[in-house]
């Protein structure tokens, strides 16, 4: 098994790992209300999924 001769510095290790980033979540606009939502999920603003109301969302006045 390979063993490093010298310790890798923090900078060298972090340079190597710069590409391991979390990608931002993909969002779509809701066809009912137009607010952004995650794909294949119920819209948290209006409660619709595929042109049908799935959950009752209470509006604050």
PQR file of N, CA, C, O and H, with PARSE charges and radii, in Angstrom:
ATOM      1  N   UNK A   1       0.833  -1.181   0.000 -0.4000 1.5000
ATOM      2  CA  UNK A   1       0.000   0.000   0.000 -0.0000 2.0000
ATOM      3  C   UNK A   1       0.877   1.244   0.000  0.5500 1.7000
ATOM      4  O   UNK A   1       1.892   1.291   0.695 -0.5500 1.4000
ATOM      5  N   UNK A   2       0.492   2.248  -0.774 -0.4000 1.5000
ATOM      6  CA  UNK A   2       1.296   3.452  -0.897 -0.0000 2.0000
ATOM      7  C   UNK A   2       1.179   4.319   0.351  0.5500 1.7000
ATOM      8  O   UNK A   2       0.090   4.530   0.885 -0.5500 1.4000
ATOM      9  H   UNK A   2      -0.332   2.210  -1.339  0.4000 1.0000
ATOM     10  N   UNK A   3       2.327   4.813   0.799 -0.4000 1.5000
ATOM     11  CA  UNK A   3       2.372   5.687   1.967 -0.0000 2.0000
ATOM     12  C   UNK A   3       3.096   6.961   1.551  0.5500 1.7000
ATOM     13  O   UNK A   3       4.169   6.880   0.953 -0.5500 1.4000
ATOM     14  H   UNK A   3       3.211   4.641   0.365  0.4000 1.0000
ATOM     15  N   UNK A   4       2.542   8.135   1.849 -0.4000 1.5000
ATOM     16  CA  UNK A   4       3.215   9.371   1.448 -0.0000 2.0000
ATOM     17  C   UNK A   4       4.508   9.590   2.237  0.5500 1.7000
ATOM     18  O   UNK A   4       4.569   9.315   3.435 -0.5500 1.4000
ATOM     19  H   UNK A   4       1.670   8.201   2.334  0.4000 1.0000
ATOM     20  N   UNK A   5       5.551  10.095   1.542 -0.4000 1.5000
ATOM     21  CA  UNK A   5       6.825  10.351   2.217 -0.0000 2.0000
ATOM     22  C   UNK A   5       6.731  11.557   3.132  0.5500 1.7000
ATOM     23  O   UNK A   5       7.312  11.571   4.217 -0.5500 1.4000
ATOM     24  H   UNK A   5       5.502  10.319   0.569  0.4000 1.0000
ATOM     25  N   UNK A   6       5.985  12.585   2.685 -0.4000 1.5000
ATOM     26  CA  UNK A   6       5.854  13.793   3.475 -0.0000 2.0000
ATOM     27  C   UNK A   6       4.390  14.158   3.640  0.5500 1.7000
ATOM     28  O   UNK A   6       3.545  13.787   2.825 -0.5500 1.4000
ATOM     29  H   UNK A   6       5.513  12.574   1.803  0.4000 1.0000
ATOM     30  N   UNK A   7       4.109  14.877   4.685 -0.4000 1.5000
ATOM     31  CA  UNK A   7       2.738  15.290   4.974 -0.0000 2.0000
ATOM     32  C   UNK A   7       2.272  16.327   3.953  0.5500 1.7000
ATOM     33  O   UNK A   7       3.026  17.228   3.584 -0.5500 1.4000
ATOM     34  H   UNK A   7       4.794  15.179   5.347  0.4000 1.0000
ATOM     35  N   UNK A   8       1.037  16.194   3.506 -0.4000 1.5000
ATOM     36  CA  UNK A   8       0.463  17.183   2.585 -0.0000 2.0000
ATOM     37  C   UNK A   8      -0.016  18.375   3.383  0.5500 1.7000
ATOM     38  O   UNK A   8      -0.661  18.228   4.420 -0.5500 1.4000
ATOM     39  H   UNK A   8       0.425  15.462   3.806  0.4000 1.0000
ATOM     40  N   UNK A   9       0.306  19.559   2.890 -0.4000 1.5000
ATOM     41  CA  UNK A   9      -0.125  20.768   3.600 -0.0000 2.0000
ATOM     42  C   UNK A   9      -1.621  20.984   3.415  0.5500 1.7000
ATOM     43  O   UNK A   9      -2.238  20.389   2.531 -0.5500 1.4000
ATOM     44  H   UNK A   9       0.831  19.679   2.047  0.4000 1.0000
ATOM     45  N   UNK A  10      -2.198  21.835   4.253 -0.4000 1.5000
ATOM     46  CA  UNK A  10      -3.636  22.133   4.162 -0.0000 2.0000
ATOM     47  C   UNK A  10      -3.964  22.780   2.819  0.5500 1.7000
ATOM     48  O   UNK A  10      -4.998  22.488   2.218 -0.5500 1.4000
ATOM     49  H   UNK A  10      -1.697  22.318   4.971  0.4000 1.0000
ATOM     50  N   UNK A  11      -3.084  23.656   2.355 -0.4000 1.5000
ATOM     51  CA  UNK A  11      -3.334  24.350   1.090 -0.0000 2.0000
ATOM     52  C   UNK A  11      -3.348  23.367  -0.081  0.5500 1.7000
ATOM     53  O   UNK A  11      -4.208  23.461  -0.956 -0.5500 1.4000
ATOM     54  H   UNK A  11      -2.244  23.894   2.843  0.4000 1.0000
ATOM     55  N   UNK A  12      -2.409  22.433  -0.103 -0.4000 1.5000
ATOM     56  CA  UNK A  12      -2.337  21.454  -1.183 -0.0000 2.0000
ATOM     57  C   UNK A  12      -3.575  20.556  -1.167  0.5500 1.7000
ATOM     58  O   UNK A  12      -4.143  20.251  -2.216 -0.5500 1.4000
ATOM     59  H   UNK A  12      -1.710  22.357   0.608  0.4000 1.0000
ATOM     60  N   UNK A  13      -3.984  20.141   0.024 -0.4000 1.5000
ATOM     61  CA  UNK A  13      -5.155  19.283   0.161 -0.0000 2.0000
ATOM     62  C   UNK A  13      -6.403  20.028  -0.291  0.5500 1.7000
ATOM     63  O   UNK A  13      -7.248  19.452  -0.976 -0.5500 1.4000
ATOM     64  H   UNK A  13      -3.523  20.389   0.875  0.4000 1.0000
ATOM     65  N   UNK A  14      -6.532  21.290   0.077 -0.4000 1.5000
ATOM     66  CA  UNK A  14      -7.721  22.066  -0.288 -0.0000 2.0000
ATOM     67  C   UNK A  14      -7.747  22.420  -1.774  0.5500 1.7000
ATOM     68  O   UNK A  14      -8.822  22.527  -2.364 -0.5500 1.4000
ATOM     69  H   UNK A  14      -5.846  21.758   0.634  0.4000 1.0000
ATOM     70  N   UNK A  15      -6.582  22.601  -2.380 -0.4000 1.5000
ATOM     71  CA  UNK A  15      -6.539  22.826  -3.829 -0.0000 2.0000
ATOM     72  C   UNK A  15      -7.054  21.615  -4.579  0.5500 1.7000
ATOM     73  O   UNK A  15      -7.754  21.750  -5.583 -0.5500 1.4000
ATOM     74  H   UNK A  15      -5.709  22.514  -1.901  0.4000 1.0000
ATOM     75  N   UNK A  16      -6.711  20.436  -4.096 -0.4000 1.5000
ATOM     76  CA  UNK A  16      -7.142  19.207  -4.749 -0.0000 2.0000
ATOM     77  C   UNK A  16      -8.654  19.018  -4.617  0.5500 1.7000
ATOM     78  O   UNK A  16      -9.285  18.439  -5.500 -0.5500 1.4000
ATOM     79  H   UNK A  16      -6.143  20.326  -3.280  0.4000 1.0000
ATOM     80  N   UNK A  17      -9.227  19.497  -3.534 -0.4000 1.5000
ATOM     81  CA  UNK A  17     -10.640  19.271  -3.267 -0.0000 2.0000
ATOM     82  C   UNK A  17     -11.545  20.429  -3.672  0.5500 1.7000
ATOM     83  O   UNK A  17     -12.698  20.474  -3.242 -0.5500 1.4000
ATOM     84  H   UNK A  17      -8.714  19.968  -2.816  0.4000 1.0000
ATOM     85  N   UNK A  18     -11.066  21.356  -4.475 -0.4000 1.5000
ATOM     86  CA  UNK A  18     -11.886  22.517  -4.837 -0.0000 2.0000
ATOM     87  C   UNK A  18     -13.083  22.145  -5.692  0.5500 1.7000
ATOM     88  O   UNK A  18     -14.048  22.908  -5.740 -0.5500 1.4000
ATOM     89  H   UNK A  18     -10.130  21.320  -4.824  0.4000 1.0000
ATOM     90  N   UNK A  19     -13.061  21.014  -6.364 -0.4000 1.5000
ATOM     91  CA  UNK A  19     -14.145  20.648  -7.260 -0.0000 2.0000
ATOM     92  C   UNK A  19     -15.236  19.846  -6.571  0.5500 1.7000
ATOM     93  O   UNK A  19     -16.246  19.528  -7.198 -0.5500 1.4000
ATOM     94  H   UNK A  19     -12.278  20.394  -6.325  0.4000 1.0000
ATOM     95  N   UNK A  20     -15.062  19.508  -5.289 -0.4000 1.5000
ATOM     96  CA  UNK A  20     -16.081  18.755  -4.555 -0.0000 2.0000
ATOM     97  C   UNK A  20     -17.062  19.733  -3.938  0.5500 1.7000
ATOM     98  O   UNK A  20     -17.024  19.982  -2.733 -0.5500 1.4000
ATOM     99  H   UNK A  20     -14.242  19.767  -4.779  0.4000 1.0000
ATOM    100  N   UNK A  21     -17.945  20.290  -4.762 -0.4000 1.5000
ATOM    101  CA  UNK A  21     -18.881  21.299  -4.285 -0.0000 2.0000
ATOM    102  C   UNK A  21     -20.299  20.774  -4.395  0.5500 1.7000
ATOM    103  O   UNK A  21     -20.608  19.965  -5.270 -0.5500 1.4000
ATOM    104  H   UNK A  21     -17.976  20.088  -5.741  0.4000 1.0000
ATOM    105  N   UNK A  22     -21.145  21.233  -3.517 -0.4000 1.5000
ATOM    106  CA  UNK A  22     -22.563  20.906  -3.606 -0.0000 2.0000
ATOM    107  C   UNK A  22     -23.200  21.811  -4.656  0.5500 1.7000
ATOM    108  O   UNK A  22     -22.981  23.023  -4.655 -0.5500 1.4000
ATOM    109  H   UNK A  22     -20.895  21.891  -2.807  0.4000 1.0000
ATOM    110  N   UNK A  23     -23.979  21.226  -5.541 -0.4000 1.5000
ATOM    111  CA  UNK A  23     -24.642  22.019  -6.572 -0.0000 2.0000
ATOM    112  C   UNK A  23     -25.928  22.607  -6.014  0.5500 1.7000
ATOM    113  O   UNK A  23     -26.566  21.985  -5.164 -0.5500 1.4000
ATOM    114  H   UNK A  23     -24.157  20.242  -5.542  0.4000 1.0000
ATOM    115  N   UNK A  24     -26.323  23.790  -6.471 -0.4000 1.5000
ATOM    116  CA  UNK A  24     -27.579  24.364  -5.988 -0.0000 2.0000
ATOM    117  C   UNK A  24     -28.766  23.529  -6.455  0.5500 1.7000
ATOM    118  O   UNK A  24     -28.729  22.915  -7.521 -0.5500 1.4000
ATOM    119  H   UNK A  24     -25.805  24.295  -7.161  0.4000 1.0000
ATOM    120  N   UNK A  25     -29.805  23.517  -5.651 -0.4000 1.5000
ATOM    121  CA  UNK A  25     -30.991  22.723  -5.968 -0.0000 2.0000
ATOM    122  C   UNK A  25     -31.673  23.283  -7.210  0.5500 1.7000
ATOM    123  O   UNK A  25     -31.815  24.497  -7.359 -0.5500 1.4000
ATOM    124  H   UNK A  25     -29.835  24.015  -4.785  0.4000 1.0000
ATOM    125  N   UNK A  26     -32.094  22.388  -8.098 -0.4000 1.5000
ATOM    126  CA  UNK A  26     -32.786  22.807  -9.314 -0.0000 2.0000
ATOM    127  C   UNK A  26     -34.215  23.200  -8.961  0.5500 1.7000
ATOM    128  O   UNK A  26     -34.902  22.462  -8.253 -0.5500 1.4000
ATOM    129  H   UNK A  26     -31.979  21.402  -7.977  0.4000 1.0000
ATOM    130  N   UNK A  27     -34.658  24.326  -9.434 -0.4000 1.5000
ATOM    131  CA  UNK A  27     -36.020  24.781  -9.150 -0.0000 2.0000
ATOM    132  C   UNK A  27     -36.750  25.050 -10.451  0.5500 1.7000
ATOM    133  O   UNK A  27     -36.147  25.340 -11.484 -0.5500 1.4000
ATOM    134  H   UNK A  27     -34.100  24.925 -10.008  0.4000 1.0000
ATOM    135  N   UNK A  28     -38.068  24.944 -10.370 -0.4000 1.5000
ATOM    136  CA  UNK A  28     -38.939  25.272 -11.493 -0.0000 2.0000
ATOM    137  C   UNK A  28     -39.958  26.269 -10.997  0.5500 1.7000
ATOM    138  O   UNK A  28     -40.167  26.399  -9.791 -0.5500 1.4000
ATOM    139  H   UNK A  28     -38.559  24.708  -9.531  0.4000 1.0000
ATOM    140  N   UNK A  29     -40.591  26.970 -11.910 -0.4000 1.5000
ATOM    141  CA  UNK A  29     -41.670  27.855 -11.497 -0.0000 2.0000
ATOM    142  C   UNK A  29     -42.970  27.056 -11.499  0.5500 1.7000
ATOM    143  O   UNK A  29     -43.212  26.246 -12.394 -0.5500 1.4000
ATOM    144  H   UNK A  29     -40.420  26.864 -12.889  0.4000 1.0000
ATOM    145  N   UNK A  30     -43.790  27.289 -10.500 -0.4000 1.5000
ATOM    146  CA  UNK A  30     -45.066  26.587 -10.369 -0.0000 2.0000
ATOM    147  C   UNK A  30     -46.011  27.073 -11.468  0.5500 1.7000
ATOM    148  O   UNK A  30     -46.131  28.281 -11.668 -0.5500 1.4000
ATOM    149  H   UNK A  30     -43.594  27.946  -9.772  0.4000 1.0000
ATOM    150  N   UNK A  31     -46.684  26.172 -12.187 -0.4000 1.5000
ATOM    151  CA  UNK A  31     -47.597  26.616 -13.243 -0.0000 2.0000
ATOM    152  C   UNK A  31     -48.832  27.336 -12.706  0.5500 1.7000
ATOM    153  O   UNK A  31     -49.467  28.095 -13.439 -0.5500 1.4000
ATOM    154  H   UNK A  31     -46.587  25.190 -12.024  0.4000 1.0000
ATOM    155  N   UNK A  32     -49.182  27.111 -11.441 -0.4000 1.5000
ATOM    156  CA  UNK A  32     -50.359  27.764 -10.861 -0.0000 2.0000
ATOM    157  C   UNK A  32     -50.039  29.178 -10.375  0.5500 1.7000
ATOM    158  O   UNK A  32     -50.667  30.151 -10.794 -0.5500 1.4000
ATOM    159  H   UNK A  32     -48.666  26.495 -10.846  0.4000 1.0000
ATOM    160  N   UNK A  33     -49.042  29.272  -9.476 -0.4000 1.5000
ATOM    161  CA  UNK A  33     -48.778  30.572  -8.836 -0.0000 2.0000
ATOM    162  C   UNK A  33     -47.504  31.244  -9.332  0.5500 1.7000
ATOM    163  O   UNK A  33     -47.337  32.449  -9.140 -0.5500 1.4000
ATOM    164  H   UNK A  33     -48.532  28.481  -9.136  0.4000 1.0000
ATOM    165  N   UNK A  34     -46.606  30.500  -9.964 -0.4000 1.5000
ATOM    166  CA  UNK A  34     -45.388  31.092 -10.500 -0.0000 2.0000
ATOM    167  C   UNK A  34     -44.223  31.151  -9.532  0.5500 1.7000
ATOM    168  O   UNK A  34     -43.134  31.581  -9.911 -0.5500 1.4000
ATOM    169  H   UNK A  34     -46.742  29.521 -10.120  0.4000 1.0000
ATOM    170  N   UNK A  35     -44.423  30.730  -8.296 -0.4000 1.5000
ATOM    171  CA  UNK A  35     -43.328  30.737  -7.328 -0.0000 2.0000
ATOM    172  C   UNK A  35     -42.382  29.575  -7.600  0.5500 1.7000
ATOM    173  O   UNK A  35     -42.803  28.560  -8.155 -0.5500 1.4000
ATOM    174  H   UNK A  35     -45.308  30.380  -7.988  0.4000 1.0000
ATOM    175  N   UNK A  36     -41.100  29.703  -7.217 -0.4000 1.5000
ATOM    176  CA  UNK A  36     -40.162  28.595  -7.437 -0.0000 2.0000
ATOM    177  C   UNK A  36     -40.472  27.423  -6.515  0.5500 1.7000
ATOM    178  O   UNK A  36     -40.841  27.609  -5.356 -0.5500 1.4000
ATOM    179  H   UNK A  36     -40.758  30.527  -6.766  0.4000 1.0000
ATOM    180  N   UNK A  37     -40.316  26.197  -7.054 -0.4000 1.5000
ATOM    181  CA  UNK A  37     -40.539  24.980  -6.284 -0.0000 2.0000
ATOM    182  C   UNK A  37     -39.597  23.905  -6.793  0.5500 1.7000
ATOM    183  O   UNK A  37     -39.061  24.018  -7.895 -0.5500 1.4000
ATOM    184  H   UNK A  37     -40.017  26.046  -7.996  0.4000 1.0000
ATOM    185  N   UNK A  38     -39.393  22.863  -5.999 -0.4000 1.5000
ATOM    186  CA  UNK A  38     -38.570  21.745  -6.425 -0.0000 2.0000
ATOM    187  C   UNK A  38     -39.361  20.897  -7.414  0.5500 1.7000
ATOM    188  O   UNK A  38     -40.573  20.755  -7.254 -0.5500 1.4000
ATOM    189  H   UNK A  38     -39.829  22.771  -5.104  0.4000 1.0000
ATOM    190  N   UNK A  39     -38.714  20.326  -8.435 -0.4000 1.5000
ATOM    191  CA  UNK A  39     -39.440  19.515  -9.405 -0.0000 2.0000
ATOM    192  C   UNK A  39     -39.994  18.239  -8.774  0.5500 1.7000
ATOM    193  O   UNK A  39     -39.383  17.674  -7.868 -0.5500 1.4000
ATOM    194  H   UNK A  39     -37.729  20.440  -8.565  0.4000 1.0000
ATOM    195  N   UNK A  40     -41.143  17.791  -9.251 -0.4000 1.5000
ATOM    196  CA  UNK A  40     -41.824  16.578  -8.797 -0.0000 2.0000
ATOM    197  C   UNK A  40     -42.236  16.651  -7.332  0.5500 1.7000
ATOM    198  O   UNK A  40     -42.277  15.633  -6.642 -0.5500 1.4000
ATOM    199  H   UNK A  40     -41.640  18.250  -9.988  0.4000 1.0000
ATOM    200  N   UNK A  41     -42.544  17.867  -6.857 -0.4000 1.5000
ATOM    201  CA  UNK A  41     -42.980  18.045  -5.477 -0.0000 2.0000
ATOM    202  C   UNK A  41     -44.173  18.989  -5.459  0.5500 1.7000
ATOM    203  O   UNK A  41     -44.371  19.770  -6.390 -0.5500 1.4000
ATOM    204  H   UNK A  41     -42.511  18.694  -7.418  0.4000 1.0000
ATOM    205  N   UNK A  42     -44.957  18.914  -4.406 -0.4000 1.5000
ATOM    206  CA  UNK A  42     -46.098  19.813  -4.235 -0.0000 2.0000
ATOM    207  C   UNK A  42     -45.573  21.217  -3.978  0.5500 1.7000
ATOM    208  O   UNK A  42     -44.601  21.397  -3.244 -0.5500 1.4000
ATOM    209  H   UNK A  42     -44.796  18.280  -3.650  0.4000 1.0000
ATOM    210  N   UNK A  43     -46.210  22.203  -4.577 -0.4000 1.5000
ATOM    211  CA  UNK A  43     -45.807  23.599  -4.380 -0.0000 2.0000
ATOM    212  C   UNK A  43     -46.138  24.000  -2.943  0.5500 1.7000
ATOM    213  O   UNK A  43     -47.286  23.864  -2.520 -0.5500 1.4000
ATOM    214  H   UNK A  43     -46.999  22.056  -5.174  0.4000 1.0000
ATOM    215  N   UNK A  44     -45.157  24.491  -2.187 -0.4000 1.5000
ATOM    216  CA  UNK A  44     -45.440  24.867  -0.799 -0.0000 2.0000
ATOM    217  C   UNK A  44     -46.274  26.142  -0.681  0.5500 1.7000
ATOM    218  O   UNK A  44     -46.851  26.400   0.375 -0.5500 1.4000
ATOM    219  H   UNK A  44     -44.224  24.602  -2.530  0.4000 1.0000
ATOM    220  N   UNK A  45     -46.346  26.936  -1.737 -0.4000 1.5000
ATOM    221  CA  UNK A  45     -47.091  28.192  -1.688 -0.0000 2.0000
ATOM    222  C   UNK A  45     -48.577  27.991  -1.939  0.5500 1.7000
ATOM    223  O   UNK A  45     -49.409  28.511  -1.195 -0.5500 1.4000
ATOM    224  H   UNK A  45     -45.877  26.726  -2.595  0.4000 1.0000
ATOM    225  N   UNK A  46     -48.918  27.235  -2.988 -0.4000 1.5000
ATOM    226  CA  UNK A  46     -50.332  27.079  -3.340 -0.0000 2.0000
ATOM    227  C   UNK A  46     -50.881  25.682  -3.066  0.5500 1.7000
ATOM    228  O   UNK A  46     -52.098  25.511  -2.998 -0.5500 1.4000
ATOM    229  H   UNK A  46     -48.242  26.813  -3.592  0.4000 1.0000
ATOM    230  N   UNK A  47     -50.013  24.672  -2.907 -0.4000 1.5000
ATOM    231  CA  UNK A  47     -50.471  23.328  -2.585 -0.0000 2.0000
ATOM    232  C   UNK A  47     -50.885  22.501  -3.786  0.5500 1.7000
ATOM    233  O   UNK A  47     -51.520  21.460  -3.614 -0.5500 1.4000
ATOM    234  H   UNK A  47     -49.024  24.811  -2.962  0.4000 1.0000
ATOM    235  N   UNK A  48     -50.549  22.926  -5.000 -0.4000 1.5000
ATOM    236  CA  UNK A  48     -50.945  22.201  -6.204 -0.0000 2.0000
ATOM    237  C   UNK A  48     -49.803  21.330  -6.708  0.5500 1.7000
ATOM    238  O   UNK A  48     -48.627  21.659  -6.551 -0.5500 1.4000
ATOM    239  H   UNK A  48     -50.033  23.771  -5.139  0.4000 1.0000
ATOM    240  N   UNK A  49     -50.179  20.210  -7.318 -0.4000 1.5000
ATOM    241  CA  UNK A  49     -49.229  19.336  -8.015 -0.0000 2.0000
ATOM    242  C   UNK A  49     -49.950  18.781  -9.227  0.5500 1.7000
ATOM    243  O   UNK A  49     -50.988  18.134  -9.085 -0.5500 1.4000
ATOM    244  H   UNK A  49     -51.134  19.942  -7.445  0.4000 1.0000
ATOM    245  N   UNK A  50     -49.421  19.021 -10.407 -0.4000 1.5000
ATOM    246  CA  UNK A  50     -49.994  18.553 -11.675 -0.0000 2.0000
ATOM    247  C   UNK A  50     -51.461  18.954 -11.834  0.5500 1.7000
ATOM    248  O   UNK A  50     -52.314  18.100 -12.077 -0.5500 1.4000
ATOM    249  H   UNK A  50     -48.578  19.546 -10.521  0.4000 1.0000
ATOM    250  N   UNK A  51     -51.748  20.220 -11.700 -0.4000 1.5000
ATOM    251  CA  UNK A  51     -53.083  20.794 -11.916 -0.0000 2.0000
ATOM    252  C   UNK A  51     -54.135  20.256 -10.958  0.5500 1.7000
ATOM    253  O   UNK A  51     -55.323  20.319 -11.275 -0.5500 1.4000
ATOM    254  H   UNK A  51     -51.055  20.913 -11.503  0.4000 1.0000
ATOM    255  N   UNK A  52     -53.754  19.734  -9.811 -0.4000 1.5000
ATOM    256  CA  UNK A  52     -54.711  19.266  -8.807 -0.0000 2.0000
ATOM    257  C   UNK A  52     -54.250  19.745  -7.434  0.5500 1.7000
ATOM    258  O   UNK A  52     -53.063  19.689  -7.114 -0.5500 1.4000
ATOM    259  H   UNK A  52     -52.789  19.683  -9.553  0.4000 1.0000
ATOM    260  N   UNK A  53     -55.200  20.218  -6.628 -0.4000 1.5000
ATOM    261  CA  UNK A  53     -54.859  20.673  -5.289 -0.0000 2.0000
ATOM    262  C   UNK A  53     -54.653  19.449  -4.399  0.5500 1.7000
ATOM    263  O   UNK A  53     -55.570  18.651  -4.208 -0.5500 1.4000
ATOM    264  H   UNK A  53     -56.164  20.264  -6.889  0.4000 1.0000
ATOM    265  N   UNK A  54     -53.454  19.309  -3.863 -0.4000 1.5000
ATOM    266  CA  UNK A  54     -53.109  18.138  -3.080 -0.0000 2.0000
ATOM    267  C   UNK A  54     -53.217  18.430  -1.586  0.5500 1.7000
ATOM    268  O   UNK A  54     -53.699  17.597  -0.819 -0.5500 1.4000
ATOM    269  H   UNK A  54     -52.709  19.957  -4.019  0.4000 1.0000
ATOM    270  N   UNK A  55     -52.766  19.622  -1.174 -0.4000 1.5000
ATOM    271  CA  UNK A  55     -52.831  20.001   0.241 -0.0000 2.0000
ATOM    272  C   UNK A  55     -53.511  21.360   0.351  0.5500 1.7000
ATOM    273  O   UNK A  55     -53.452  22.181  -0.564 -0.5500 1.4000
ATOM    274  H   UNK A  55     -52.375  20.299  -1.797  0.4000 1.0000
ATOM    275  N   UNK A  56     -54.156  21.577   1.492 -0.4000 1.5000
ATOM    276  CA  UNK A  56     -54.761  22.868   1.789 -0.0000 2.0000
ATOM    277  C   UNK A  56     -53.675  23.739   2.415  0.5500 1.7000
ATOM    278  O   UNK A  56     -53.096  23.369   3.436 -0.5500 1.4000
ATOM    279  H   UNK A  56     -54.204  20.910   2.236  0.4000 1.0000
ATOM    280  N   UNK A  57     -53.396  24.890   1.812 -0.4000 1.5000
ATOM    281  CA  UNK A  57     -52.410  25.802   2.352 -0.0000 2.0000
ATOM    282  C   UNK A  57     -53.150  26.975   2.959  0.5500 1.7000
ATOM    283  O   UNK A  57     -53.965  27.624   2.302 -0.5500 1.4000
ATOM    284  H   UNK A  57     -53.867  25.191   0.983  0.4000 1.0000
ATOM    285  N   UNK A  58     -52.855  27.239   4.227 -0.4000 1.5000
ATOM    286  CA  UNK A  58     -53.503  28.355   4.909 -0.0000 2.0000
ATOM    287  C   UNK A  58     -52.762  29.630   4.562  0.5500 1.7000
ATOM    288  O   UNK A  58     -51.533  29.674   4.622 -0.5500 1.4000
ATOM    289  H   UNK A  58     -52.193  26.711   4.760  0.4000 1.0000
ATOM    290  N   UNK A  59     -53.500  30.664   4.201 -0.4000 1.5000
ATOM    291  CA  UNK A  59     -52.903  31.955   3.877 -0.0000 2.0000
ATOM    292  C   UNK A  59     -52.977  32.851   5.107  0.5500 1.7000
ATOM    293  O   UNK A  59     -53.969  32.846   5.836 -0.5500 1.4000
ATOM    294  H   UNK A  59     -54.498  30.628   4.153  0.4000 1.0000
ATOM    295  N   UNK A  60     -51.917  33.616   5.324 -0.4000 1.5000
ATOM    296  CA  UNK A  60     -51.868  34.538   6.458 -0.0000 2.0000
ATOM    297  C   UNK A  60     -52.356  35.898   6.009  0.5500 1.7000
ATOM    298  O   UNK A  60     -51.931  36.406   4.971 -0.5500 1.4000
ATOM    299  H   UNK A  60     -51.111  33.619   4.732  0.4000 1.0000
ATOM    300  N   UNK A  61     -53.230  36.477   6.774 -0.4000 1.5000
ATOM    301  CA  UNK A  61     -53.766  37.809   6.428 -0.0000 2.0000
ATOM    302  C   UNK A  61     -53.325  38.819   7.425  0.5500 1.7000
ATOM    303  O   UNK A  61     -53.671  39.994   7.307 -0.5500 1.4000
ATOM    304  H   UNK A  61     -53.575  36.064   7.617  0.4000 1.0000
TER
END
